[in-house]
Amino acid sequence: MLTRWILLAALSLPSVLLPAQALPAQVEAPVPAELPTGERWQKHFREDLLPFWNVPDAWGSPRGDFPTFRSNDGKAVDWANPPEALAKAPGWIKENFGREYVRMKSRQTYFYGVAYHLTGDPKMLELARDGATFIRTRALDPVSGSAVSYWEKGVARPEVLARTSQDLAYAQLGLAMYYYLTRDEAVLRDIKKLKRHIFTQYWNPEWKALRWVVKEDPQGEHLRQELVAQLDQVNAYMLMLTPILPKADRKAWAADLQRLAQTMVRDYHDADRHLFWGTIHDPAEKKLGSRHTDFGHTAKAYWMLERIGRLTKDQALVDLATTGARAVLKQAYLPDSGTWGSKLRPDGSVDTGKEWWIYAELDQLAGTLALTDPAQAQPLPRTAAFWFEVMVDHEGHEVWGGAGGPEMKPWRGPKIHQWKSGYHSAEHALVGYLTAQALHHQPATLYFAPKDPKAPLLPYVFEGTETRRAAQPLPGFPGRRKVEVSFTNLR
């Protein structure tokens, strides 16, 4: 296997970065024959992931009030007799028992949106609609424009300006996916109102950055400067929506994307180390091993910057992101095991343990770069094999939160909690499917639900050439059409 990869790498065409508007539709170059096909990613989504979420205990009561915690077998939690995985969960999970997080309801809404996007099943879009409706009617504050972070014993918490900008971004995620699929104008109005709240209340003109929280408190939360305060606005909703917004909004959103990109590069990027610092308010934390300084946040930042650069025709940003992305993929890849590491330890060595979301981000970044530089696909057959074989729970479905130890066995802790839902595993499958189809020179087929069957549609955060479109009535959605679109030349 290794010999084959060396030969393929030697045969690969050199990477040439052209101006964003003149990128080739597809670079003809060898990719690993063992690269999973789009069909394999579809199978993973349908058989490994979907069964965990397509059960009544996942749907909530009322439907759309998706539970933050469930058992590893997918069942609702009996808190009088919690399952072993929750009973033995670490303290950072246990301390949140009793809370219902909007960000997790939003992430599950996103999952059902991806389920419809990949399968065309109207029942999945109904669940996405249920989640979006619950968020819009229960979590959004019509007075302030903010969104609840969580409920504890039915009480919305914390107070408005003590909510983190990251939580507000993720409240948008499910709404953004639903709008991306449907172009529902009422949903967009709510998205825009929450975005306006974030960028007016949380933007600090002195920092030229978004705050973590606004309300001053003795713990100094208002002084925290966090990469994710900027990054997750891009990741959760802005990049997905900006290209498809009405023209009146598109220019302003693109300008905000550029502002956030400038902030991340200026304040958080270490070009020499090819990493992003997770926090910068405490200079002592600018060190390896600090909070959020890992391959996941770095890979996601480079991925978002590369996409912003292409969207805004900023070639310098594309170049910076591409150079850094190649470097972090090289750092993170462990050739002996054919897997990704999670971060650099304080001594500079690679932590070989796996975290599900970091692993997914690295796969997504490699797949994206491979669209124009196929040599970047070389690790993907082996990294995907580990994901399918070890990270997937083959009995209870979905994926484990991580893996580690000498034998690299999965961590069998809770598969769903206040930070883990179906978001990362679903996006991983979607991006895996799209990039695999492109690299195997096959069309990628996606399903949408606009009222106008001729509405301009895009393949997620990518561009592509539309080669086929078919529309039919969409059961359960009067006035909307089930639109099936095939894309090639993904870029």
Secondary structure per residue as TSV (DSSP state, phi and psi in degrees):
chain	resnum	aa	ss	phi	psi
A	1	M	-	360.0	-48.6
A	2	L	H	-61.5	-42.0
A	3	T	H	-59.7	-42.1
A	4	R	H	-60.9	-42.2
A	5	W	H	-64.8	-39.8
A	6	I	H	-62.0	-42.5
A	7	L	H	-63.7	-42.7
A	8	L	H	-64.3	-40.7
A	9	A	H	-63.2	-38.5
A	10	A	H	-66.7	-30.7
A	11	L	H	-85.1	-15.0
A	12	S	S	-63.0	144.5
A	13	L	-	-68.5	146.9
A	14	P	-	-64.9	147.5
A	15	S	-	-78.2	128.8
A	16	V	-	-122.3	119.2
A	17	L	-	-90.2	112.8
A	18	L	-	-99.8	166.2
A	19	P	-	-53.8	143.1
A	20	A	G	-55.0	-36.6
A	21	Q	G	-76.6	-10.1
A	22	A	G	-116.6	19.7
A	23	L	-	-61.2	140.9
A	24	P	-	-65.8	150.1
A	25	A	S	-60.9	-38.2
A	26	Q	-	-164.7	134.9
A	27	V	-	-90.6	122.6
A	28	E	-	-79.4	109.8
A	29	A	-	-158.5	155.3
A	30	P	-	-68.6	141.2
A	31	V	-	-121.3	160.0
A	32	P	-	-58.2	131.3
A	33	A	T	-61.3	-26.6
A	34	E	T	-84.5	0.8
A	35	L	S	-57.0	127.4
A	36	P	-	-55.2	143.2
A	37	T	-	-81.9	166.1
A	38	G	H	-59.6	-35.6
A	39	E	H	-61.2	-37.1
A	40	R	H	-65.1	-39.1
A	41	W	H	-68.3	-37.2
A	42	Q	H	-61.7	-44.1
A	43	K	H	-60.8	-43.0
A	44	H	I	-59.0	-44.8
A	45	F	I	-64.7	-48.6
A	46	R	I	-68.6	-39.5
A	47	E	I	-99.6	-31.0
A	48	D	I	-94.7	-38.4
A	49	L	I	-99.4	-52.7
A	50	L	H	-56.9	-40.8
A	51	P	H	-58.5	-27.0
A	52	F	H	-70.5	-27.9
A	53	W	H	-103.8	-19.3
A	54	N	S	-95.7	56.7
A	55	V	S	-138.7	149.0
A	56	P	H	-55.0	-36.1
A	57	D	H	-65.5	-18.6
A	58	A	H	-86.2	-19.4
A	59	W	H	-81.5	-20.1
A	60	G	T	81.8	168.4
A	61	S	T	-140.6	108.4
A	62	P	T	-69.3	163.2
A	63	R	T	-57.4	133.5
A	64	G	T	106.7	-21.0
A	65	D	-	-88.1	67.9
A	66	F	-	-66.5	133.7
A	67	P	-	-72.8	141.6
A	68	T	S	-70.7	-36.7
A	69	F	-	-118.3	138.1
A	70	R	-	-142.6	167.1
A	71	S	-	-73.4	163.6
A	72	N	T	-67.7	-18.0
A	73	D	T	-89.4	5.0
A	74	G	S	92.0	-6.6
A	75	K	-	-81.7	157.4
A	76	A	-	-62.1	150.5
A	77	V	-	-84.2	129.7
A	78	D	-	-90.6	99.3
A	79	W	T	-68.2	-16.7
A	80	A	T	-74.0	-22.8
A	81	N	S	-145.1	70.4
A	82	P	-	-66.2	151.5
A	83	P	-	-64.7	160.7
A	84	E	H	-57.4	-41.6
A	85	A	H	-60.1	-37.1
A	86	L	H	-80.7	-38.4
A	87	A	H	-61.3	-32.5
A	88	K	T	-104.3	14.7
A	89	A	-	-65.8	152.4
A	90	P	-	-64.0	162.9
A	91	G	H	-59.8	-34.9
A	92	W	H	-66.7	-20.8
A	93	I	H	-87.7	-46.6
A	94	K	H	-59.4	-35.8
A	95	E	T	-67.2	-9.7
A	96	N	T	-105.8	3.8
A	97	F	T	-57.9	138.7
A	98	G	T	95.5	-10.5
A	99	R	E	-99.8	147.0
A	100	E	E	-119.0	113.6
A	101	Y	E	-94.2	131.4
A	102	V	H	-64.5	-37.5
A	103	R	H	-60.5	-31.0
A	104	M	H	-79.3	-33.7
A	105	K	H	-65.5	-36.5
A	106	S	H	-68.8	-40.5
A	107	R	H	-66.1	-36.8
A	108	Q	H	-70.3	-35.3
A	109	T	H	-58.7	-44.1
A	110	Y	H	-58.0	-44.4
A	111	F	H	-56.3	-47.4
A	112	Y	H	-66.2	-31.0
A	113	G	H	-63.8	-43.1
A	114	V	H	-64.0	-38.0
A	115	A	H	-59.3	-43.2
A	116	Y	H	-67.8	-41.8
A	117	H	H	-57.3	-39.3
A	118	L	H	-89.3	-29.7
A	119	T	H	-110.2	-24.2
A	120	G	-	76.7	11.1
A	121	D	-	-78.0	114.6
A	122	P	H	-59.8	-27.3
A	123	K	H	-63.5	-31.6
A	124	M	H	-70.2	-38.3
A	125	L	H	-68.1	-33.1
A	126	E	H	-61.4	-41.9
A	127	L	H	-66.7	-39.0
A	128	A	H	-62.4	-40.8
A	129	R	H	-63.7	-40.4
A	130	D	H	-60.7	-44.2
A	131	G	H	-64.4	-44.5
A	132	A	H	-63.2	-40.1
A	133	T	H	-64.3	-42.5
A	134	F	H	-62.4	-45.5
A	135	I	I	-61.5	-45.0
A	136	R	I	-66.9	-37.2
A	137	T	I	-89.8	-25.4
A	138	R	I	-112.4	-31.6
A	139	A	I	-100.3	-24.9
A	140	L	B	-85.8	133.2
A	141	D	-	-92.4	110.7
A	142	P	T	-67.4	-19.2
A	143	V	T	-83.7	-55.5
A	144	S	T	-85.1	-24.6
A	145	G	-	86.4	2.3
A	146	S	-	-83.8	-177.0
A	147	A	B	-134.5	139.7
A	148	V	-	-58.5	142.6
A	149	S	-	-84.8	-47.5
A	150	Y	E	-160.7	161.9
A	151	W	E	-109.8	137.1
A	152	E	E	-127.8	114.5
A	153	K	T	54.9	38.7
A	154	G	T	82.0	-1.6
A	155	V	E	-99.3	129.8
A	156	A	E	-72.2	130.0
A	157	R	E	-141.6	161.7
A	158	P	S	-78.1	-167.8
A	159	E	-	-66.6	164.2
A	160	V	G	-51.1	-56.3
A	161	L	G	-85.8	5.3
A	162	A	G	-96.6	-1.6
A	163	R	S	-77.3	144.3
A	164	T	-	-80.2	148.5
A	165	S	H	-64.7	-27.1
A	166	Q	H	-67.1	-45.4
A	167	D	H	-62.0	-38.1
A	168	L	H	-65.3	-38.3
A	169	A	H	-62.0	-44.7
A	170	Y	H	-75.5	-19.0
A	171	A	H	-63.3	-25.9
A	172	Q	H	-79.5	-22.5
A	173	L	H	-55.8	-53.8
A	174	G	H	-65.2	-38.0
A	175	L	H	-64.1	-40.8
A	176	A	H	-64.0	-44.0
A	177	M	H	-63.4	-39.8
A	178	Y	H	-66.1	-41.0
A	179	Y	H	-66.4	-41.6
A	180	Y	H	-55.2	-38.7
A	181	L	H	-79.6	-35.3
A	182	T	H	-112.1	-23.6
A	183	R	-	58.7	36.3
A	184	D	-	-71.5	113.4
A	185	E	H	-66.5	-32.0
A	186	A	H	-66.8	-38.2
A	187	V	H	-65.3	-41.7
A	188	L	H	-61.8	-38.5
A	189	R	H	-58.9	-41.3
A	190	D	H	-68.8	-39.5
A	191	I	H	-59.8	-46.0
A	192	K	H	-65.1	-36.4
A	193	K	H	-66.2	-42.9
A	194	L	H	-68.4	-40.2
A	195	K	H	-61.1	-41.7
A	196	R	H	-61.4	-40.6
A	197	H	H	-61.0	-45.3
A	198	I	H	-61.5	-48.2
A	199	F	H	-80.5	-16.1
A	200	T	H	-93.2	-41.8
A	201	Q	H	-84.6	-31.4
A	202	Y	S	-101.7	-14.2
A	203	W	E	-72.5	126.0
A	204	N	E	-103.6	108.6
A	205	P	T	-64.7	-26.4
A	206	E	T	-70.5	-44.2
A	207	W	T	-77.4	-23.4
A	208	K	T	56.0	48.9
A	209	A	E	-160.0	164.3
A	210	L	E	-83.1	137.9
A	211	R	-	-73.4	164.3
A	212	W	S	-78.5	-55.8
A	213	V	-	-134.8	164.3
A	214	V	-	-102.4	-42.1
A	215	K	S	-64.0	128.9
A	216	E	-	-73.0	140.4
A	217	D	-	-147.3	160.7
A	218	P	T	-61.9	-26.6
A	219	Q	T	-77.1	-8.7
A	220	G	-	78.7	22.6
A	221	E	G	-59.0	-32.1
A	222	H	G	-70.9	-12.3
A	223	L	G	-95.3	-7.5
A	224	R	-	-69.2	134.2
A	225	Q	-	-116.2	111.7
A	226	E	B	-119.4	133.3
A	227	L	H	-54.9	-43.6
A	228	V	H	-68.3	-19.1
A	229	A	H	-62.0	-32.6
A	230	Q	H	-90.7	-52.8
A	231	L	H	-59.5	-42.3
A	232	D	H	-77.4	-13.6
A	233	Q	H	-65.4	-40.9
A	234	V	I	-68.9	-50.8
A	235	N	I	-66.8	-39.5
A	236	A	I	-81.2	-32.3
A	237	Y	I	-153.5	-32.5
A	238	M	I	-71.6	-42.0
A	239	L	H	-67.6	-39.0
A	240	M	H	-64.4	-36.6
A	241	L	H	-95.7	-32.0
A	242	T	G	-52.3	-45.4
A	243	P	G	-67.2	-18.6
A	244	I	G	-109.9	4.7
A	245	L	S	-70.1	157.7
A	246	P	-	-55.8	147.7
A	247	K	H	-54.8	-32.9
A	248	A	H	-62.0	-27.5
A	249	D	H	-99.8	-23.3
A	250	R	H	-61.8	-43.5
A	251	K	H	-63.8	-43.5
A	252	A	H	-66.3	-40.9
A	253	W	H	-66.6	-39.6
A	254	A	H	-62.1	-38.3
A	255	A	H	-64.6	-38.9
A	256	D	H	-67.5	-37.2
A	257	L	H	-60.2	-41.6
A	258	Q	H	-65.8	-38.3
A	259	R	H	-60.2	-46.4
A	260	L	H	-66.0	-38.8
A	261	A	H	-61.3	-44.9
A	262	Q	H	-60.8	-40.6
A	263	T	H	-62.8	-46.3
A	264	M	I	-64.3	-41.6
A	265	V	I	-72.0	-44.1
A	266	R	I	-66.9	-43.9
A	267	D	I	-101.1	-29.7
A	268	Y	I	-114.2	-14.8
A	269	H	E	-88.3	130.0
A	270	D	E	-107.8	99.1
A	271	A	T	-66.6	-31.5
A	272	D	T	-70.2	-38.6
A	273	R	T	-90.2	-11.1
A	274	H	T	55.9	55.6
A	275	L	E	-149.6	167.0
A	276	F	E	-115.8	129.7
A	277	W	-	-72.7	138.9
A	278	G	S	-75.9	-35.8
A	279	T	B	-139.7	148.7
A	280	I	-	-132.2	0.4
A	281	H	S	-69.5	-26.8
A	282	D	S	-111.0	107.8
A	283	P	G	-54.8	-27.8
A	284	A	G	-67.7	-17.5
A	285	E	G	-87.0	-2.5
A	286	K	-	-80.9	70.8
A	287	K	S	-152.5	156.5
A	288	L	T	-61.6	140.1
A	289	G	T	91.6	-3.4
A	290	S	S	-78.2	170.8
A	291	R	T	-54.4	124.7
A	292	H	T	65.6	11.6
A	293	T	-	-93.9	90.1
A	294	D	S	-151.1	173.9
A	295	F	H	-67.9	-26.4
A	296	G	H	-68.4	-52.8
A	297	H	H	-67.2	-35.4
A	298	T	H	-67.3	-45.5
A	299	A	H	-62.2	-43.0
A	300	K	H	-64.3	-39.9
A	301	A	H	-63.9	-46.3
A	302	Y	H	-63.1	-41.0
A	303	W	H	-60.8	-47.7
A	304	M	H	-64.8	-40.7
A	305	L	H	-66.0	-39.8
A	306	E	H	-62.1	-41.8
A	307	R	H	-68.9	-40.5
A	308	I	H	-62.0	-43.1
A	309	G	H	-59.2	-43.0
A	310	R	H	-66.9	-41.3
A	311	L	H	-64.6	-40.3
A	312	T	T	-98.4	7.6
A	313	K	T	59.4	39.2
A	314	D	-	-103.6	91.6
A	315	Q	H	-66.1	-33.2
A	316	A	H	-61.9	-38.7
A	317	L	H	-69.2	-39.8
A	318	V	H	-59.6	-45.3
A	319	D	H	-62.5	-47.5
A	320	L	H	-58.5	-48.1
A	321	A	H	-66.6	-41.1
A	322	T	H	-66.3	-43.3
A	323	T	H	-61.1	-47.6
A	324	G	H	-65.7	-38.4
A	325	A	H	-63.8	-43.7
A	326	R	H	-60.1	-40.0
A	327	A	H	-66.6	-43.0
A	328	V	H	-70.7	-34.3
A	329	L	H	-64.1	-38.4
A	330	K	H	-66.6	-41.0
A	331	Q	H	-64.0	-42.5
A	332	A	H	-78.7	-23.1
A	333	Y	E	-77.2	134.2
A	334	L	E	-111.2	95.3
A	335	P	T	-63.9	-27.6
A	336	D	T	-63.6	-39.4
A	337	S	T	-102.3	-13.2
A	338	G	T	68.5	36.7
A	339	T	E	-133.3	173.7
A	340	W	E	-97.3	140.7
A	341	G	-	-82.6	176.6
A	342	S	-	-106.0	-29.6
A	343	K	E	-171.4	172.2
A	344	L	E	-91.2	130.1
A	345	R	-	-71.8	167.0
A	346	P	T	-55.2	-27.5
A	347	D	T	-86.5	1.8
A	348	G	S	92.7	-6.0
A	349	S	-	-79.7	160.9
A	350	V	E	-87.0	128.8
A	351	D	E	-74.6	115.6
A	352	T	-	-81.5	-7.6
A	353	G	-	-63.7	156.4
A	354	K	E	-110.4	138.4
A	355	E	E	-119.6	131.4
A	356	W	H	-54.8	-42.7
A	357	W	H	-75.4	-34.8
A	358	I	H	-65.4	-43.9
A	359	Y	H	-59.2	-43.5
A	360	A	H	-63.4	-44.0
A	361	E	H	-61.6	-40.0
A	362	L	H	-66.5	-42.4
A	363	D	H	-59.3	-44.2
A	364	Q	H	-64.6	-40.8
A	365	L	H	-65.2	-44.5
A	366	A	H	-63.0	-42.8
A	367	G	H	-62.4	-38.7
A	368	T	H	-67.4	-47.1
A	369	L	H	-62.0	-33.7
A	370	A	H	-65.1	-19.2
A	371	L	T	-62.3	-30.5
A	372	T	T	-116.0	-12.2
A	373	D	-	-138.9	83.4
A	374	P	G	-57.3	-19.0
A	375	A	G	-59.5	-25.7
A	376	Q	G	-70.8	-11.3
A	377	A	G	-81.9	-7.3
A	378	Q	T	-56.1	-40.9
A	379	P	T	-73.8	-18.9
A	380	L	H	-63.5	-35.6
A	381	P	H	-58.5	-40.4
A	382	R	H	-79.6	-39.3
A	383	T	H	-65.3	-37.9
A	384	A	H	-67.7	-39.4
A	385	A	H	-60.5	-41.6
A	386	F	H	-63.1	-42.6
A	387	W	I	-59.6	-51.2
A	388	F	I	-65.2	-36.0
A	389	E	I	-89.0	-37.6
A	390	V	I	-109.2	-43.5
A	391	M	I	-74.8	-26.7
A	392	V	B	-76.0	136.6
A	393	D	-	-84.9	102.1
A	394	H	T	-75.0	-11.0
A	395	E	T	-100.9	-49.2
A	396	G	T	-97.2	-4.8
A	397	H	-	75.4	173.4
A	398	E	S	65.9	-166.7
A	399	V	B	-121.7	152.6
A	400	W	-	-72.0	161.6
A	401	G	S	-73.7	-18.2
A	402	G	E	178.2	-176.4
A	403	A	E	-152.1	153.9
A	404	G	E	-176.0	-170.3
A	405	G	T	85.5	171.0
A	406	P	T	-56.6	-34.7
A	407	E	T	-96.4	3.6
A	408	M	T	49.8	59.3
A	409	K	E	-94.1	152.8
A	410	P	E	-66.7	146.2
A	411	W	-	-80.0	118.4
A	412	R	-	-96.6	37.1
A	413	G	S	-77.7	-168.3
A	414	P	-	-58.5	133.4
A	415	K	S	-88.3	-10.6
A	416	I	S	-143.9	127.1
A	417	H	S	-158.2	-161.9
A	418	Q	S	-70.5	-7.0
A	419	W	S	-127.6	-8.8
A	420	K	-	-118.5	119.6
A	421	S	S	-138.1	-149.4
A	422	G	S	-93.1	3.6
A	423	Y	H	-62.6	-59.4
A	424	H	H	-66.2	-39.6
A	425	S	H	-67.1	-35.5
A	426	A	H	-70.5	-45.2
A	427	E	H	-63.7	-38.5
A	428	H	H	-57.2	-45.6
A	429	A	H	-67.9	-40.6
A	430	L	H	-64.7	-49.0
A	431	V	H	-67.4	-38.0
A	432	G	H	-58.6	-44.3
A	433	Y	H	-63.5	-49.6
A	434	L	H	-63.0	-47.9
A	435	T	H	-71.6	-35.0
A	436	A	H	-63.6	-44.0
A	437	Q	H	-60.5	-42.7
A	438	A	H	-65.2	-44.1
A	439	L	H	-70.0	-25.4
A	440	H	T	-92.6	8.3
A	441	H	T	59.7	42.3
A	442	Q	-	-121.5	149.6
A	443	P	-	-69.8	147.8
A	444	A	E	-104.8	129.8
A	445	T	E	-108.7	128.0
A	446	L	E	-130.1	157.7
A	447	Y	E	-118.0	137.6
A	448	F	E	-127.8	175.6
A	449	A	-	-145.0	51.0
A	450	P	-	-80.4	163.9
A	451	K	S	-72.7	-39.2
A	452	D	S	-91.2	111.2
A	453	P	T	-66.5	-9.8
A	454	K	T	-102.3	9.4
A	455	A	-	-58.4	140.3
A	456	P	-	-65.2	132.0
A	457	L	-	-130.8	147.8
A	458	L	-	-126.9	154.0
A	459	P	-	-84.6	82.4
A	460	Y	T	61.4	-125.8
A	461	V	T	-94.3	19.2
A	462	F	S	-112.1	170.5
A	463	E	-	-106.6	160.9
A	464	G	-	-168.7	170.6
A	465	T	E	-100.3	120.9
A	466	E	E	-76.6	126.0
A	467	T	E	-113.4	-15.9
A	468	R	E	-158.4	143.6
A	469	R	E	-146.8	133.9
A	470	A	E	-138.9	140.5
A	471	A	E	-127.1	145.9
A	472	Q	E	-150.5	165.3
A	473	P	E	-58.1	150.7
A	474	L	-	-115.1	104.9
A	475	P	T	-56.9	134.3
A	476	G	T	87.1	-2.1
A	477	F	-	-134.8	75.9
A	478	P	T	-55.0	132.4
A	479	G	T	87.4	-10.8
A	480	R	-	-102.9	157.6
A	481	R	E	-119.2	142.7
A	482	K	E	-84.5	109.7
A	483	V	E	-109.2	119.5
A	484	E	E	-101.7	123.3
A	485	V	E	-127.6	136.0
A	486	S	E	-108.4	135.2
A	487	F	E	-121.2	143.1
A	488	T	E	-126.9	-179.7
A	489	N	S	53.1	44.8
A	490	L	-	-62.0	139.4
A	491	R	-	-156.6	360.0
